[in-house]
Amino acid sequence: MSTVTDSSFESLETRRITIFLLVAFGLAGLTALVVFSLGGLTDSPEVIPGLPLWLVLVSTFYMFSPAVANVVTRAVTDEGWDDLRLRPAIRSNGRTYLLAWLAPLGLSIAGVALFFAFFPAYFDADLTALRQFLPPGAPIEVVLVAQLVQALVLGATLNAVFAFGEEFGWRGYLLQKLLPLGRWRAIVGLGVIWGAWHWPLVSLGYNYGVGYVGAPWTGFLAMVWMTTATGTFLAWVALRAESVWPAAVAHGVINAVGSLGVLFSTPETPALLGPTVVGAVVVVPWTVVAVGLLLRSSVFDVDALD
């Protein structure tokens, strides 16, 4: 591991980092405040039947606040538009994109399996949550496979577009500004920042609900753990391809497959622990991978990956 020197801190573009964080956190916090004032997540008015206003606001203003911060910071500080990391470079990074697409599914399944191994009482073998939406006699195995395929397709397409709003800011801009600290410090630091950015939503009950033990502080900690673990993988694919798009694909797939464990769980399942990817137990496989990547400094050496 590299050491942090005075020159490392001096080379940080602190003004640009500060402006970026103020915009990203400010727009996200303001959006959460608007959601709260309009009824929160439970009493929000509907834009159209079945589509609450809070979901529209979170999917746009909140999720795209890091992308907005990237653009605003570049404009305000006259940084210019070089090194946007928007070149997909799929042909030369095919394996990276394949890993970005499939690894989130494998790690999420491993995390769900680990959760139910530790807490079998929350496992619903009858898949009640899924069957209530199916006609009697529907082949449950076929439906489950279809759900997985759909999640992979939507994760790499539609979800990736929304995830781009975050990745263009986090991995496309802020990570680059933190790299003078050393790669592993930049990645872990960004993971903590990314987790804290979620806290207004956690306070509203978005990821873990309300009334859980230690709320909302334990939710804050669980979120930081999740974002640091998954963010390490996202940073790896982004640095490997020198593009935000593999991270956007992986992020989109995480969002798509991260809740599949709910199909196998009882209503009493504690969201703080699982069965979604934000649960503290489900994210353990991601943590193992993150530690492995961070300990192998050569993994984050772009030259060594060519």
C-alpha positions as CSV (number, residue, x, y, z in Angstrom):
1,M,0.0,0.0,0.0
2,S,1.2,3.5,-0.8
3,T,1.6,6.1,1.8
4,V,0.0,9.5,1.9
5,T,2.5,12.3,1.7
6,D,2.1,16.1,2.0
7,S,2.5,16.4,-1.7
8,S,-0.4,14.0,-2.2
9,F,-2.7,16.3,-0.3
10,E,-1.2,19.4,-2.0
11,S,-2.0,17.8,-5.4
12,L,-5.7,17.4,-4.5
13,E,-7.9,19.8,-6.4
14,T,-9.7,20.8,-3.2
15,R,-11.7,23.6,-4.8
16,R,-13.2,21.4,-7.4
17,I,-13.8,18.6,-5.0
18,T,-15.6,21.0,-2.6
19,I,-17.8,22.4,-5.4
20,F,-18.6,18.9,-6.6
21,L,-19.7,17.7,-3.2
22,L,-21.7,20.8,-2.4
23,V,-23.7,20.4,-5.7
24,A,-24.1,16.6,-5.4
25,F,-25.1,16.6,-1.7
26,G,-27.1,19.9,-2.0
27,L,-29.3,18.7,-4.9
28,A,-29.8,15.3,-3.3
29,G,-30.6,16.8,0.1
30,L,-33.0,19.3,-1.4
31,T,-34.8,16.6,-3.4
32,A,-35.2,14.5,-0.2
33,L,-36.6,17.5,1.6
34,V,-39.1,18.0,-1.2
35,V,-40.1,14.3,-1.0
36,F,-40.5,14.6,2.8
37,S,-42.6,17.7,2.5
38,L,-44.9,16.0,0.0
39,G,-45.7,13.0,2.1
40,G,-42.5,11.1,2.2
41,L,-42.5,7.6,0.7
42,T,-45.9,6.5,2.0
43,D,-48.2,9.4,1.3
44,S,-46.7,10.9,-1.8
45,P,-49.1,12.0,-4.6
46,E,-49.2,9.9,-7.8
47,V,-48.1,11.3,-11.1
48,I,-50.1,8.6,-12.8
49,P,-51.8,5.6,-11.2
50,G,-49.1,3.4,-9.7
51,L,-46.3,6.0,-10.1
52,P,-45.7,8.0,-7.0
53,L,-44.1,11.4,-7.2
54,W,-41.3,10.5,-4.8
55,L,-40.1,7.8,-7.2
56,V,-39.9,10.3,-10.1
57,L,-38.0,12.8,-8.0
58,V,-35.5,10.3,-6.7
59,S,-35.0,8.7,-10.1
60,T,-34.2,12.0,-11.7
61,F,-33.1,14.9,-9.5
62,Y,-31.6,12.7,-6.7
63,M,-29.9,10.0,-8.8
64,F,-28.5,12.5,-11.4
65,S,-27.2,14.9,-8.8
66,P,-23.6,13.5,-9.1
67,A,-23.7,13.9,-12.9
68,V,-25.0,17.5,-12.5
69,A,-22.2,18.1,-10.0
70,N,-19.6,16.9,-12.6
71,V,-21.0,19.3,-15.2
72,V,-21.4,22.3,-12.9
73,T,-17.9,21.9,-11.4
74,R,-16.3,21.8,-14.8
75,A,-18.2,24.8,-15.9
76,V,-17.7,26.9,-12.8
77,T,-14.0,26.2,-12.5
78,D,-13.2,26.4,-16.2
79,E,-11.9,22.8,-16.1
80,G,-12.9,22.0,-19.6
81,W,-14.4,18.8,-21.0
82,D,-11.4,16.6,-21.5
83,D,-11.2,13.2,-19.9
84,L,-15.0,12.7,-19.5
85,R,-14.5,9.0,-19.6
86,L,-17.5,8.5,-21.8
87,R,-15.7,6.4,-24.5
88,P,-17.3,2.9,-24.1
89,A,-14.2,1.1,-25.5
90,I,-16.2,-2.2,-25.5
91,R,-14.1,-3.9,-28.1
92,S,-10.9,-3.6,-26.1
93,N,-12.5,-4.2,-22.8
94,G,-14.9,-7.1,-23.6
95,R,-14.0,-9.1,-20.5
96,T,-14.4,-6.1,-18.2
97,Y,-18.0,-5.5,-19.5
98,L,-18.8,-9.2,-19.2
99,L,-17.6,-9.1,-15.5
100,A,-19.5,-5.9,-15.0
101,W,-22.7,-7.6,-16.3
102,L,-22.5,-11.0,-14.7
103,A,-20.5,-10.6,-11.4
104,P,-23.2,-8.6,-9.7
105,L,-25.7,-11.4,-10.2
106,G,-23.3,-14.0,-8.9
107,L,-22.3,-12.0,-5.9
108,S,-25.9,-11.0,-5.1
109,I,-27.0,-14.7,-5.3
110,A,-24.1,-15.7,-3.0
111,G,-25.1,-13.0,-0.5
112,V,-28.8,-14.0,-0.5
113,A,-27.7,-17.7,0.0
114,L,-25.5,-16.6,2.9
115,F,-28.3,-14.6,4.5
116,F,-30.8,-17.5,4.4
117,A,-28.1,-19.9,5.7
118,F,-27.7,-17.7,8.8
119,F,-31.4,-16.8,9.1
120,P,-33.4,-19.8,7.7
121,A,-36.5,-18.7,9.6
122,Y,-36.9,-15.9,7.1
123,F,-36.8,-18.2,4.1
124,D,-40.2,-18.7,2.3
125,A,-40.0,-22.0,0.4
126,D,-43.4,-21.4,-1.1
127,L,-42.3,-18.0,-2.7
128,T,-45.5,-16.4,-1.5
129,A,-44.4,-12.9,-2.5
130,L,-44.1,-14.1,-6.1
131,R,-47.0,-16.5,-6.3
132,Q,-49.6,-13.9,-5.3
133,F,-49.0,-12.2,-8.7
134,L,-49.1,-15.4,-10.7
135,P,-52.1,-17.4,-12.0
136,P,-52.7,-20.7,-10.3
137,G,-50.5,-23.5,-11.6
138,A,-47.9,-21.2,-13.2
139,P,-44.5,-22.9,-13.5
140,I,-42.6,-21.2,-10.8
141,E,-39.2,-22.3,-12.1
142,V,-39.8,-20.8,-15.5
143,V,-41.0,-17.6,-13.9
144,L,-37.8,-17.4,-11.7
145,V,-35.5,-17.9,-14.8
146,A,-37.5,-15.2,-16.6
147,Q,-37.0,-12.9,-13.7
148,L,-33.3,-13.4,-13.7
149,V,-33.0,-12.9,-17.5
150,Q,-35.2,-9.8,-17.3
151,A,-33.1,-8.4,-14.5
152,L,-29.9,-8.9,-16.5
153,V,-31.3,-7.3,-19.6
154,L,-32.9,-4.4,-17.9
155,G,-29.9,-3.9,-15.6
156,A,-27.5,-3.5,-18.5
157,T,-29.9,-1.2,-20.5
158,L,-32.6,0.8,-18.8
159,N,-31.1,0.6,-15.3
160,A,-27.7,1.5,-16.6
161,V,-29.0,4.8,-18.0
162,F,-30.3,5.8,-14.6
163,A,-27.1,4.5,-12.9
164,F,-25.1,6.7,-15.3
165,G,-26.4,9.7,-13.4
166,E,-24.4,8.5,-10.4
167,E,-21.4,6.9,-12.2
168,F,-20.7,9.9,-14.4
169,G,-20.2,11.8,-11.1
170,W,-18.7,9.3,-8.7
171,R,-16.4,7.1,-10.8
172,G,-16.2,9.4,-13.8
173,Y,-15.2,12.5,-11.8
174,L,-14.7,12.4,-8.1
175,L,-12.7,9.2,-8.1
176,Q,-10.2,10.8,-10.5
177,K,-9.9,13.8,-8.1
178,L,-9.2,11.6,-5.1
179,L,-6.6,9.4,-6.8
180,P,-3.6,11.5,-5.6
181,L,-4.3,10.0,-2.2
182,G,-3.5,6.6,-3.6
183,R,-5.9,4.2,-5.3
184,W,-7.1,2.3,-2.4
185,R,-7.6,5.4,-0.2
186,A,-9.4,7.1,-3.1
187,I,-11.7,4.1,-3.6
188,V,-12.5,3.6,0.1
189,G,-13.0,7.3,0.6
190,L,-15.3,7.5,-2.3
191,G,-17.3,4.5,-0.9
192,V,-17.9,6.4,2.3
193,I,-18.9,9.6,0.5
194,W,-21.2,7.7,-1.8
195,G,-22.8,6.0,1.3
196,A,-23.3,9.3,3.1
197,W,-25.0,10.7,0.0
198,H,-27.7,8.0,0.4
199,W,-28.4,9.0,4.0
200,P,-31.3,11.4,3.3
201,L,-33.1,8.6,1.6
202,V,-32.2,6.2,4.4
203,S,-33.7,8.7,6.8
204,L,-36.9,8.6,4.8
205,G,-37.0,4.8,5.1
206,Y,-36.1,4.1,1.5
207,N,-33.7,1.2,1.9
208,Y,-34.3,-0.2,5.4
209,G,-37.8,1.0,6.3
210,V,-38.4,2.5,9.7
211,G,-38.4,1.3,13.2
212,Y,-35.4,-1.1,12.9
213,V,-32.9,-1.4,15.7
214,G,-30.8,1.8,16.0
215,A,-32.6,3.6,13.2
216,P,-31.5,5.5,11.3
217,W,-27.8,5.3,12.5
218,T,-27.4,1.6,11.9
219,G,-28.9,2.1,8.5
220,F,-26.3,4.8,7.8
221,L,-23.5,2.4,8.7
222,A,-25.0,-0.5,6.7
223,M,-25.3,1.8,3.7
224,V,-21.7,3.0,3.9
225,W,-20.6,-0.7,4.2
226,M,-22.6,-1.6,1.1
227,T,-21.4,1.4,-1.0
228,T,-17.8,0.8,-0.1
229,A,-17.9,-2.9,-0.9
230,T,-19.8,-2.6,-4.2
231,G,-18.1,0.7,-5.0
232,T,-14.7,-1.0,-5.0
233,F,-15.8,-3.3,-7.8
234,L,-17.4,-0.4,-9.7
235,A,-14.1,1.5,-9.4
236,W,-12.2,-1.5,-10.6
237,V,-14.2,-1.9,-13.8
238,A,-14.2,1.9,-14.4
239,L,-10.4,2.2,-14.0
240,R,-9.8,-0.9,-16.0
241,A,-11.7,0.4,-19.0
242,E,-11.0,4.0,-18.4
243,S,-14.7,4.6,-18.9
244,V,-17.8,5.1,-16.7
245,W,-19.9,2.7,-18.8
246,P,-18.8,-0.6,-17.2
247,A,-19.5,0.9,-13.8
248,A,-22.9,2.1,-15.1
249,V,-23.7,-1.4,-16.4
250,A,-22.6,-3.1,-13.1
251,H,-24.5,-0.5,-11.1
252,G,-27.6,-1.1,-13.2
253,V,-27.4,-4.8,-12.7
254,I,-26.9,-4.4,-9.0
255,N,-30.1,-2.4,-8.8
256,A,-31.9,-4.9,-11.0
257,V,-30.9,-8.1,-9.2
258,G,-30.4,-6.6,-5.7
259,S,-34.0,-7.2,-4.6
260,L,-34.5,-10.7,-6.1
261,G,-34.0,-12.2,-2.6
262,V,-37.2,-10.6,-1.5
263,L,-39.0,-13.3,-3.6
264,F,-37.8,-15.9,-1.2
265,S,-38.3,-14.1,2.1
266,T,-41.1,-13.7,4.6
267,P,-42.6,-10.3,5.3
268,E,-40.9,-10.2,8.7
269,T,-37.4,-10.3,7.2
270,P,-35.2,-7.4,8.6
271,A,-34.1,-5.3,5.7
272,L,-31.1,-4.1,7.7
273,L,-29.6,-7.6,7.3
274,G,-31.1,-8.8,4.1
275,P,-32.3,-10.1,1.7
276,T,-31.5,-7.2,-0.6
277,V,-28.0,-6.2,-1.6
278,V,-28.1,-3.3,0.9
279,G,-28.5,-5.8,3.7
280,A,-25.4,-6.1,5.9
281,V,-25.2,-9.9,5.5
282,V,-26.0,-10.0,1.8
283,V,-23.1,-7.6,1.1
284,V,-20.5,-9.9,2.7
285,P,-19.5,-11.6,-0.6
286,W,-19.0,-8.1,-2.1
287,T,-16.9,-7.2,0.9
288,V,-14.6,-10.3,0.4
289,V,-14.1,-9.4,-3.3
290,A,-13.5,-5.7,-2.3
291,V,-10.8,-6.7,0.2
292,G,-9.2,-8.9,-2.3
293,L,-9.1,-6.2,-4.9
294,L,-7.7,-3.6,-2.5
295,L,-5.0,-5.9,-1.1
296,R,-3.8,-6.7,-4.6
297,S,-2.6,-3.2,-5.5
298,S,-1.6,-4.5,-9.0
299,V,-5.3,-5.0,-9.7
300,F,-5.7,-1.3,-9.7
301,D,-2.6,-0.7,-11.8
302,V,-4.1,0.2,-15.2
303,D,-0.8,-0.6,-17.0
304,A,-0.8,-4.1,-15.5
305,L,-4.3,-4.8,-16.9
306,D,-3.4,-4.1,-20.5
